Amino acid sequence: MGPVQKAREEGFREGMQQGMQQGMQQGMQQGIRQKTMEGIQLGLELKFGVQGLELMPEIRQIQNIDVLQNIFEGLKVANNLEELKSIYQTTERGY
């Protein structure tokens, strides 16, 4: 095997390894997002009933996992839907 062939194989292996790591990380993030979303939906339904579930289309648009986790935690302390909305609208804007 010549030096060019060896370099190609090493580059290929490194590229495959990086791709696998990125794929696993993205998969984990998607899993966390999905489970957090499920928790939010259940919390909204249990705490606020059908009115709470009306927020789900808006919440599903949020991609940032930190914001979603803030919503999930906010369900514990929010006394009404407006308080919950203020939690994630403020977080999304970075205030």
C-alpha positions as CSV (number, residue, x, y, z in Angstrom):
1,M,0.0,0.0,0.0
2,G,1.4,3.3,-1.1
3,P,1.5,6.5,1.0
4,V,-1.4,8.0,-0.9
5,Q,-3.6,5.0,-0.3
6,K,-2.7,4.9,3.3
7,A,-3.5,8.6,3.8
8,R,-6.9,8.1,2.1
9,E,-7.8,5.2,4.4
10,E,-6.8,7.2,7.4
11,G,-8.8,10.2,6.2
12,F,-11.8,7.9,5.5
13,R,-11.6,6.3,9.0
14,E,-11.3,9.7,10.7
15,G,-14.3,11.0,8.7
16,M,-16.4,8.0,9.5
17,Q,-15.6,8.4,13.2
18,Q,-16.5,12.1,13.3
19,G,-19.7,11.4,11.4
20,M,-20.7,8.6,13.8
21,Q,-20.0,10.9,16.8
22,Q,-22.1,13.7,15.3
23,G,-24.9,11.3,14.5
24,M,-25.0,9.9,18.0
25,Q,-25.0,13.4,19.5
26,Q,-27.8,14.6,17.3
27,G,-29.8,11.4,18.1
28,M,-29.3,12.0,21.8
29,Q,-30.4,15.6,21.5
30,Q,-33.5,14.6,19.5
31,G,-34.3,12.0,22.2
32,I,-34.0,14.5,25.0
33,R,-36.1,17.0,23.0
34,Q,-38.8,14.4,22.4
35,K,-39.0,13.2,26.0
36,T,-39.1,16.8,27.3
37,M,-41.9,17.6,24.9
38,E,-43.8,14.6,26.1
39,G,-43.4,15.8,29.7
40,I,-44.5,19.3,28.8
41,Q,-47.6,17.9,27.1
42,L,-48.6,15.7,30.0
43,G,-47.9,18.6,32.5
44,L,-50.0,21.0,30.5
45,E,-52.9,18.5,30.3
46,L,-52.8,17.6,33.9
47,K,-52.4,21.1,35.2
48,F,-54.5,23.2,32.7
49,G,-56.6,20.6,30.8
50,V,-57.6,21.2,27.2
51,Q,-56.6,24.9,27.4
52,G,-53.1,23.9,28.3
53,L,-52.8,21.6,25.3
54,E,-53.7,24.5,23.1
55,L,-50.1,25.8,23.7
56,M,-48.5,22.7,22.2
57,P,-48.4,23.8,18.6
58,E,-46.5,26.9,19.7
59,I,-44.2,25.0,22.0
60,R,-43.5,22.4,19.3
61,Q,-41.9,25.1,17.2
62,I,-39.2,25.6,19.9
63,Q,-36.0,23.8,19.0
64,N,-33.8,24.9,21.9
65,I,-33.7,22.2,24.5
66,D,-32.8,24.6,27.3
67,V,-36.0,26.6,26.6
68,L,-38.0,23.4,26.6
69,Q,-36.6,22.4,29.9
70,N,-37.4,25.8,31.3
71,I,-41.0,25.3,30.2
72,F,-41.1,21.9,31.8
73,E,-39.7,23.3,35.1
74,G,-42.0,26.3,34.8
75,L,-45.1,24.0,34.9
76,K,-44.3,23.4,38.5
77,V,-44.6,27.0,39.5
78,A,-46.9,28.6,36.9
79,N,-50.3,29.4,38.3
80,N,-51.8,30.1,34.8
81,L,-51.0,29.8,31.2
82,E,-49.9,33.4,30.9
83,E,-47.3,32.9,33.5
84,L,-46.1,29.8,31.6
85,K,-46.0,31.7,28.3
86,S,-43.9,34.5,29.9
87,I,-41.4,31.9,31.0
88,Y,-40.7,30.6,27.5
89,Q,-41.2,33.8,25.6
90,T,-38.7,35.6,27.9
91,T,-36.2,32.7,27.6
92,E,-36.5,32.6,23.8
93,R,-35.7,36.2,23.5
94,G,-32.7,35.8,25.8
95,Y,-33.9,38.2,28.5
